[in-house]
């Protein structure tokens, strides 16, 4: 920003600035008034200027307000219906989740039973393996087929 050293020029610019600021305030007020008027017209409660150019009657204003209230009532009824539908869906979902939870619990208990049975079978196999390894009779039969030659050769072998 450059500094203005001439005092007269500076005063002139300040005066122009004040005029522009006044104009901006006027335009701002006009804008706010026009916006408020547009909002009232959108609600059907305008300043009294109807489509015919004359002021609106009280009956016309009331009928416009009743129209708005009817739309609000209709919207409220739709909202209540949608909430009812959402509750029904939520209840059905809750029941389905409970059923699935019970199903998962039963599957988990079955898996625990299977796991216990597998552990028990593993222990039994280990015990049987030890007994077989220490049993002299089984050791004898395990060695004897190797000692006895095969008297009946396989007819398919040549």
ChimeraX attribute file (.defattr): number of C-alpha atoms within 10 A of each C-alpha:
attribute: neighborCount
match mode: 1-to-1
recipient: residues
	/A:1	3
	/A:2	4
	/A:3	6
	/A:4	10
	/A:5	8
	/A:6	8
	/A:7	9
	/A:8	10
	/A:9	11
	/A:10	12
	/A:11	11
	/A:12	10
	/A:13	13
	/A:14	12
	/A:15	12
	/A:16	11
	/A:17	12
	/A:18	11
	/A:19	12
	/A:20	12
	/A:21	12
	/A:22	12
	/A:23	12
	/A:24	12
	/A:25	12
	/A:26	11
	/A:27	12
	/A:28	12
	/A:29	12
	/A:30	12
	/A:31	12
	/A:32	11
	/A:33	12
	/A:34	12
	/A:35	12
	/A:36	13
	/A:37	15
	/A:38	15
	/A:39	13
	/A:40	13
	/A:41	15
	/A:42	10
	/A:43	14
	/A:44	20
	/A:45	18
	/A:46	17
	/A:47	12
	/A:48	16
	/A:49	13
	/A:50	14
	/A:51	8
	/A:52	7
	/A:53	8
	/A:54	9
	/A:55	13
	/A:56	16
	/A:57	12
	/A:58	10
	/A:59	9
	/A:60	15
	/A:61	16
	/A:62	13
	/A:63	13
	/A:64	15
	/A:65	15
	/A:66	13
	/A:67	14
	/A:68	14
	/A:69	12
	/A:70	12
	/A:71	12
	/A:72	12
	/A:73	12
	/A:74	12
	/A:75	12
	/A:76	12
	/A:77	12
	/A:78	12
	/A:79	12
	/A:80	12
	/A:81	12
	/A:82	12
	/A:83	12
	/A:84	12
	/A:85	12
	/A:86	12
	/A:87	12
	/A:88	12
	/A:89	12
	/A:90	12
	/A:91	12
	/A:92	12
	/A:93	12
	/A:94	12
	/A:95	12
	/A:96	12
	/A:97	12
	/A:98	12
	/A:99	12
	/A:100	12
	/A:101	12
	/A:102	12
	/A:103	12
	/A:104	12
	/A:105	12
	/A:106	12
	/A:107	12
	/A:108	12
	/A:109	12
	/A:110	12
	/A:111	12
	/A:112	12
	/A:113	12
	/A:114	12
	/A:115	12
	/A:116	12
	/A:117	12
	/A:118	12
	/A:119	12
	/A:120	12
	/A:121	12
	/A:122	12
	/A:123	12
	/A:124	12
	/A:125	12
	/A:126	12
	/A:127	12
	/A:128	12
	/A:129	12
	/A:130	11
	/A:131	12
	/A:132	13
	/A:133	12
	/A:134	11
	/A:135	11
	/A:136	11
	/A:137	10
	/A:138	13
	/A:139	12
	/A:140	10
	/A:141	10
	/A:142	11
	/A:143	10
	/A:144	11
	/A:145	10
	/A:146	9
	/A:147	8
	/A:148	8
	/A:149	9
	/A:150	9
	/A:151	6
	/A:152	6
	/A:153	9
	/A:154	8
	/A:155	6
	/A:156	5
	/A:157	5
	/A:158	5
